[in-house]
Amino acid sequence: MSENGKQVTWGGRFKDGPDSLMLAFGESVSFDQRLAPYDLQGSLGHASMLLAVGILNQDEFNQIENGLKELAEEVKCGDFLWKMELEDVHMNLEQALRAKTEAADKLHTGRSRNDQVATDVRLFFKDACSQLREGIEQTMSSLLALAKNHATTPIPGYTHLQRAQPVTVGHHLLAYVEMLGRDHERFSNVANHANVCPLGSGAIAGSTLPLDRALVAKALGFVDEQGEPRLTPNGMDAVADRDLFVEFASACSLCSLHLSRLAEDLILWNSSEFGYLRLPDAFTTGSSLMPQKKNPDCFELIRGKTGRVIGNLTNLLVTIKGLPLTYNRDLQEDKPPVFDSFDQLSICLAVTAGALDGAQINEEKCLEAASDPLLLATDLADYLVELGIPFRQAHHVVGALVARAEESQISLPELSDEDAQSICPQIGKDWREVFDLSRAFAKREKPGMPGPNQISERIKFWEGILGS
């Protein structure tokens, strides 16, 4: 604040300074200070451009460069003193730089906080997407290792949470590897969309000064594969657009959804009723009352945090939906949701990988559950189809065989040949062979199926992608 209480960055036309309540209500530095490294990076790029076009001389640039480097170190070490009365990260850093050199007064030439923050967040999104892709790769590697170790361990596959057909642990976990692979690609797309420089757009219509937008874009790394600068083509869109925020929050939501579904499967597998999986002590907790309990809190929290991440996306959509062009102060609220989604997804990915690395599969329990003959009822229908019976008739026949077995209180393969032939005269003496799990998997060697070779090839594919 200046001596008369006016805001130092925009107080020229105001007689009185802002009320303390308004300061507290309007500040954003409490959360946007995490943009400081990107803001300082953007300022250095902008300064290099001002030097090139003659607005700064070499001495002024050197003073600004040294000051920005000092501020970067202060921020990194946690020594920087943030001031609420300076509203946001930009004004805090600008005033701190001014305390180091009067040349700082020239730094904001041709720049508005509108294109400044748009640049900052694009740098943030590029960095955040890179970090999340690394987290996804680690989680995929952990899933892949468990899938590889139990590639042929049979378990029931479920529809409607009812036993359906036999699959394997490897096939089941590879489904999540595929999902996370798409998430990885989505974050690559978001990073690509972020890789366009808005600096030079000003508040809305650029500047009459001889700015070199291409130069600053190159300085900040907003370039294509050939090293050519990528620039936003419309200044109004550049400062008002929040597509990136929505795309990033959406990608976080989808990835969280996949982790949440994985969490639900693992919670079920970890239960006494299933018993397929044992989670490591390091990622479970106990009960304050019941000493026997070992709770899968890590995955329950992932389910819970997924709702929070989805809520962040909704928050953004509702904030943006009715805004006219260009900048409106509502958009100050765009950062907490994306920061929170990034933070929550990052830790969820790390926890998932950690818990999977220590998880143990109970192969005996898996095999016991997968040995239910009814899981291969569809295989019996397929057997009848190979005898020339239309599938709809075969489906009806097998349903009748299942009903007869239930009436007799025996398993399906225990039906006598006479009972089976009374329902389907065409059935052969070899009909019980379909209940061999090895046969069932051997006959599923088409792409996307849980045949041993198919699973092995898909594991090799992802190992090649991940460098495992």
C-alpha positions in Angstrom: 0.0 0.0 0.0 1.1 3.6 -0.6 1.2 6.1 2.2 -2.3 7.4 1.6 -3.7 3.9 1.6 -4.3 3.6 -2.1 -3.4 0.3 -3.9 0.0 0.8 -5.4 -0.7 -1.0 -8.6 -4.0 0.5 -9.7 -4.8 3.2 -7.1 -4.2 6.3 -9.3 -7.8 7.1 -10.0 -9.0 6.2 -6.5 -9.3 8.7 -3.6 -9.5 6.0 -0.9 -7.9 2.6 -0.4 -9.9 -0.6 -0.2 -11.7 -1.6 3.0 -9.8 -4.2 5.0 -12.8 -6.5 4.5 -12.6 -6.1 0.8 -8.9 -6.8 0.9 -9.6 -10.1 2.7 -12.5 -10.9 0.4 -10.7 -10.1 -2.8 -7.2 -11.4 -2.2 -6.0 -14.4 -4.1 -2.3 -14.6 -3.0 -3.3 -17.2 -0.4 -3.7 -19.7 -3.2 -2.2 -18.3 -6.4 1.3 -17.9 -4.7 2.0 -21.4 -6.0 2.2 -19.8 -9.4 5.3 -17.8 -8.3 7.9 -19.9 -10.1 5.9 -19.7 -13.4 5.3 -15.9 -12.9 9.0 -15.3 -12.4 9.8 -17.4 -15.5 7.2 -15.4 -17.5 8.6 -12.1 -16.3 12.1 -13.1 -17.3 10.9 -14.0 -20.8 9.0 -10.8 -21.1 12.0 -8.8 -19.9 14.2 -10.5 -22.5 11.7 -9.4 -25.2 11.6 -5.8 -23.9 15.4 -5.7 -24.1 15.3 -7.0 -27.7 12.8 -4.3 -28.8 14.7 -1.5 -27.0 12.3 -0.8 -24.2 14.9 -2.0 -21.7 18.6 -1.3 -21.9 21.1 -4.0 -21.1 21.8 -2.6 -17.6 18.1 -2.5 -16.7 17.6 -6.0 -18.0 20.6 -7.2 -15.9 19.1 -5.6 -12.8 15.7 -7.2 -13.5 17.2 -10.6 -14.3 19.3 -10.6 -11.1 16.3 -9.5 -9.0 14.1 -12.2 -10.5 16.7 -14.9 -9.8 16.9 -13.7 -6.2 13.2 -13.8 -5.8 13.1 -17.3 -7.3 15.5 -18.4 -4.6 13.5 -16.7 -1.8 10.3 -18.4 -3.0 12.0 -21.8 -3.3 13.5 -21.5 0.2 10.2 -20.3 1.7 11.8 -17.0 2.7 9.5 -14.8 0.6 7.0 -12.7 2.6 3.6 -12.7 1.0 1.4 -9.6 1.6 -2.4 -9.9 1.4 -2.8 -6.2 0.7 -1.0 -6.6 -2.6 -3.8 -8.9 -3.7 -2.1 -11.6 -5.8 1.1 -13.3 -6.7 1.8 -10.9 -9.5 1.7 -7.7 -7.5 3.6 -9.3 -4.6 6.5 -10.2 -6.9 6.4 -7.0 -8.8 6.7 -4.9 -5.6 9.4 -7.2 -4.2 11.3 -6.7 -7.5 10.8 -2.9 -7.3 12.5 -3.0 -3.8 15.5 -4.5 -5.5 15.7 -2.2 -8.6 13.8 0.8 -10.0 14.1 -0.9 -13.4 11.2 -3.1 -12.2 8.8 -0.2 -13.1 9.4 -0.9 -16.8 8.8 -4.7 -16.5 5.0 -4.4 -16.8 5.3 -2.5 -20.1 2.9 -3.9 -22.7 1.6 -6.5 -20.2 -1.6 -6.9 -18.2 -2.3 -9.2 -15.3 -4.8 -10.8 -17.7 -2.2 -12.1 -20.2 0.3 -12.5 -17.3 -1.8 -15.0 -15.4 -2.9 -16.7 -18.6 0.8 -17.3 -19.3 1.5 -18.5 -15.8 -1.3 -21.0 -15.7 -0.3 -22.4 -19.2 3.2 -23.0 -17.8 1.7 -24.6 -14.7 -0.5 -26.9 -16.8 2.4 -28.0 -18.9 4.3 -28.9 -15.7 1.3 -30.4 -13.9 0.5 -32.7 -16.9 4.1 -33.9 -17.0 4.0 -34.7 -13.3 0.7 -36.5 -13.6 1.9 -38.5 -16.6 4.8 -39.7 -14.4 2.4 -40.7 -11.6 0.2 -42.5 -14.1 3.2 -44.4 -15.5 4.2 -45.5 -12.0 0.7 -46.7 -11.2 0.5 -48.5 -14.6 3.9 -50.2 -13.8 2.6 -51.4 -10.4 -0.6 -52.8 -12.0 1.5 -54.4 -14.8 3.8 -56.1 -12.3 0.9 -57.6 -10.4 -0.8 -58.6 -13.7 2.3 -60.3 -14.9 2.8 -62.2 -11.7 -0.7 -63.5 -11.9 -1.4 -63.5 -15.6 -3.0 -66.9 -15.6 -4.5 -67.0 -12.2 -8.2 -67.5 -12.8 -11.0 -65.5 -11.1 -14.6 -64.9 -11.9 -15.5 -62.0 -14.1 -18.6 -60.2 -13.0 -21.6 -58.4 -14.5 -24.2 -56.9 -12.2 -21.8 -58.0 -9.4 -22.9 -61.5 -10.2 -20.4 -64.2 -11.4 -20.4 -64.2 -15.2 -17.5 -65.8 -17.0 -13.9 -66.8 -16.0 -11.1 -64.3 -16.6 -7.7 -64.0 -15.0 -6.2 -61.6 -12.5 -3.9 -60.5 -15.3 -6.8 -59.8 -17.7 -8.7 -57.9 -15.0 -5.8 -55.7 -14.0 -4.8 -55.0 -17.6 -8.3 -53.4 -18.1 -7.2 -50.7 -15.7 -3.8 -50.4 -17.4 -5.7 -49.6 -20.6 -7.8 -47.0 -18.9 -4.8 -45.3 -17.4 -3.1 -45.4 -20.8 -6.0 -43.3 -22.1 -5.6 -41.0 -19.2 -1.9 -40.5 -20.0 -2.9 -39.6 -23.5 -5.5 -37.1 -22.3 -2.9 -35.3 -20.2 -0.6 -35.2 -23.2 -3.4 -33.5 -25.2 -4.0 -31.0 -22.4 -0.3 -30.2 -22.3 -0.3 -29.7 -26.1 -3.3 -27.3 -25.8 -1.5 -25.4 -23.0 1.6 -25.0 -25.2 0.4 -21.8 -26.8 1.7 -18.4 -25.6 -0.9 -15.7 -24.7 1.7 -13.1 -23.6 1.3 -9.9 -25.6 -2.5 -10.0 -25.6 -2.6 -7.4 -22.8 -5.9 -6.9 -21.1 -7.9 -7.5 -24.2 -6.5 -5.8 -27.3 -2.7 -6.1 -27.1 -0.5 -3.0 -27.1 0.6 -0.2 -29.4 4.2 -0.8 -28.4 6.6 -2.8 -30.7 6.2 -6.1 -28.8 7.7 -9.3 -30.3 5.3 -12.0 -29.3 7.2 -14.7 -31.2 10.4 -13.9 -29.3 8.9 -14.3 -25.9 7.0 -17.4 -26.9 10.4 -19.0 -27.9 12.0 -17.8 -24.7 9.3 -19.5 -22.6 9.2 -22.7 -24.6 5.9 -22.2 -26.3 7.1 -23.8 -29.5 6.1 -26.7 -31.8 8.2 -29.7 -32.7 10.2 -27.7 -35.2 10.9 -25.0 -32.6 8.5 -22.5 -34.2 6.6 -20.2 -31.8 2.9 -21.0 -31.0 0.9 -17.9 -30.3 -2.8 -17.4 -29.4 -4.5 -15.8 -32.4 -7.1 -13.7 -30.6 -6.4 -11.5 -27.6 -9.9 -11.6 -26.3 -10.0 -15.4 -26.4 -6.5 -15.6 -24.9 -7.5 -13.8 -21.6 -11.1 -15.0 -21.3 -10.7 -18.7 -22.4 -10.8 -21.3 -19.6 -11.0 -24.3 -21.8 -7.7 -25.5 -20.4 -8.9 -25.4 -16.9 -12.0 -27.5 -17.8 -9.9 -29.9 -19.9 -7.4 -30.4 -17.1 -10.1 -30.8 -14.5 -12.0 -33.2 -16.8 -8.9 -35.3 -17.4 -8.3 -35.4 -13.6 -11.9 -36.4 -13.1 -11.7 -39.3 -15.6 -8.4 -40.5 -14.1 -9.9 -40.3 -10.6 -12.9 -42.3 -11.8 -10.7 -45.1 -13.0 -8.8 -45.1 -9.8 -12.1 -45.2 -7.9 -13.4 -48.2 -9.8 -10.1 -50.0 -9.3 -10.3 -49.1 -5.6 -13.8 -50.6 -5.4 -12.7 -53.9 -7.1 -9.7 -54.1 -4.7 -11.9 -53.4 -1.7 -14.1 -56.3 -2.7 -11.2 -58.5 -3.4 -9.7 -57.7 0.0 -12.9 -58.6 1.9 -13.3 -61.9 3.7 -16.2 -62.7 1.4 -13.9 -62.6 -1.6 -10.4 -63.1 -0.1 -8.6 -62.7 -3.5 -6.2 -60.0 -2.2 -4.3 -59.1 0.9 -3.3 -55.4 1.2 -0.1 -54.4 2.9 -0.2 -53.2 6.5 1.5 -49.9 5.4 -1.6 -48.9 3.4 -4.3 -50.1 5.8 -5.6 -49.0 9.2 -7.2 -50.6 12.2 -10.3 -49.9 14.3 -10.4 -48.0 17.5 -12.8 -50.5 18.9 -12.4 -53.8 17.1 -8.9 -55.2 17.4 -9.3 -57.7 14.6 -10.0 -55.1 11.9 -7.7 -54.3 9.0 -9.4 -51.7 6.9 -8.6 -50.8 3.2 -8.7 -47.0 4.0 -6.3 -46.1 1.2 -8.8 -47.2 -1.4 -11.8 -45.9 0.4 -10.2 -42.5 0.6 -9.5 -42.7 -3.2 -13.2 -43.3 -3.7 -14.0 -40.4 -1.5 -11.5 -38.0 -3.1 -12.9 -38.8 -6.5 -16.1 -37.0 -5.6 -14.0 -34.0 -4.6 -12.2 -34.0 -7.9 -15.5 -34.3 -9.9 -16.8 -31.4 -7.8 -13.9 -29.3 -8.8 -14.9 -29.8 -12.5 -18.5 -28.9 -11.8 -17.3 -25.8 -9.9 -15.4 -24.6 -12.9 -18.2 -25.2 -15.4 -20.7 -23.3 -13.2 -18.3 -20.4 -12.7 -17.6 -20.0 -16.4 -21.0 -20.7 -18.0 -22.5 -17.2 -17.9 -19.6 -14.9 -18.2 -19.4 -12.3 -21.0 -16.1 -11.6 -22.7 -13.5 -10.9 -21.6 -12.1 -11.0 -18.0 -14.4 -11.0 -15.0 -13.3 -11.2 -11.4 -15.3 -14.4 -11.1 -12.4 -16.0 -12.9 -10.2 -15.5 -9.9 -12.0 -18.6 -8.6 -10.7 -20.8 -11.4 -7.4 -21.7 -9.7 -8.3 -23.4 -6.4 -10.3 -26.2 -8.3 -7.5 -27.1 -10.6 -4.8 -26.9 -7.9 -6.9 -29.1 -5.7 -7.6 -31.6 -8.5 -3.8 -31.8 -9.3 -2.9 -32.3 -5.6 -5.6 -34.9 -4.9 -4.9 -36.9 -8.1 -1.2 -36.8 -7.6 -1.4 -38.4 -4.1 -4.1 -40.9 -5.2 -1.8 -42.2 -8.0 1.1 -42.5 -5.6 -1.0 -44.3 -2.9 -2.4 -46.7 -5.5 1.0 -47.6 -6.8 2.3 -48.0 -3.2 -0.6 -50.2 -2.1 -0.4 -52.4 -5.3 3.4 -52.9 -4.9 2.7 -54.5 -1.5 -0.5 -56.4 -2.4 -0.6 -60.2 -2.4 -2.9 -62.4 -4.4 -4.4 -65.5 -2.8 -4.3 -67.9 -5.8 -6.0 -70.6 -3.9 -9.1 -68.4 -3.2 -9.1 -67.2 -6.8 -9.0 -70.7 -8.2 -11.7 -71.8 -5.8 -14.1 -69.0 -6.9 -13.3 -69.5 -10.6 -14.0 -73.2 -10.4 -17.8 -72.6 -10.2 -19.1 -74.6 -13.3 -21.8 -72.0 -13.9 -19.1 -69.6 -15.1 -18.8 -71.8 -18.1 -22.5 -72.0 -19.0 -21.9 -69.8 -22.0 -19.1 -72.1 -23.1 -21.6 -75.0 -23.1 -23.9 -72.9 -25.3 -21.0 -72.3 -27.7 -20.4 -76.1 -27.7 -24.0 -76.6 -28.8 -23.6 -74.0 -31.5 -20.7 -75.9 -32.8 -23.1 -78.9 -33.1 -25.3 -76.8 -35.4 -27.8 -75.6 -32.9 -28.8 -71.9 -33.3 -27.4 -69.8 -30.4 -30.9 -68.7 -29.1 -31.9 -72.3 -28.9 -28.6 -73.3 -27.3 -29.0 -70.5 -24.8 -32.5 -71.8 -23.9 -31.2 -75.4 -23.6 -28.4 -74.5 -21.3 -30.9 -72.5 -19.2 -33.0 -75.6 -18.9 -30.0 -77.7 -18.0 -29.1 -75.2 -15.2 -32.6 -75.3 -13.9 -32.6 -79.2 -13.9 -29.3 -79.2 -11.9 -30.7 -76.7 -9.4 -33.9 -78.8 -8.9 -31.7 -81.9 -8.3 -29.4 -79.8 -6.0 -26.3 -80.8 -7.9 -23.7 -78.9 -10.0 -24.3 -78.6 -13.7 -21.6 -81.2 -14.7 -23.1 -83.7 -12.3 -26.2 -84.0 -14.5 -26.4 -87.5 -16.0 -26.1 -87.9 -19.8 -29.7 -89.1 -19.7 -30.9 -85.9 -18.1 -28.9 -83.8 -20.5 -30.1 -85.7 -23.6 -33.7 -85.5 -22.4 -33.4 -81.7 -22.7 -31.1 -81.7 -25.8 -30.9 -85.0 -27.8 -28.0 -83.6 -29.9 -25.7 -83.3 -26.9 -22.7 -85.6 -27.0 -20.8 -87.6 -24.4 -18.0 -85.0 -24.3 -20.2 -82.1 -23.1 -18.6 -81.9 -19.7 -15.2 -81.0 -21.3 -16.3 -77.4 -21.5 -16.0 -77.1 -17.7 -12.2 -77.4 -17.9 -10.8 -73.9 -17.2 -7.6 -74.6 -19.2 -9.8 -75.4 -22.2 -11.9 -72.3 -21.6 -8.8 -70.0 -21.7 -7.1 -71.8 -24.6 -10.2 -71.2 -26.7 -10.0 -67.4 -26.0 -7.0 -66.5 -27.9 -8.5 -63.7 -30.0 -7.6 -60.0 -29.5 -9.1 -58.6 -26.3 -9.7 -62.1 -24.8 -8.2 -63.6 -21.6 -6.2 -66.3 -23.4 -2.7 -66.8 -22.0 -1.0 -65.7 -25.2 -3.2 -62.7 -25.5 -2.5 -61.6 -22.0 1.3 -62.2 -22.4 1.4 -60.2 -25.6 -0.5 -57.3 -24.0 1.9 -57.3 -21.0 4.8 -57.2 -23.4 3.2 -54.3 -25.3 2.8 -52.2 -22.1 6.3 -53.1 -20.8 7.6 -51.8 -24.1 5.7 -48.5 -23.7 6.6 -48.1 -20.1 10.2 -49.3 -20.3 9.5 -51.9 -17.6 
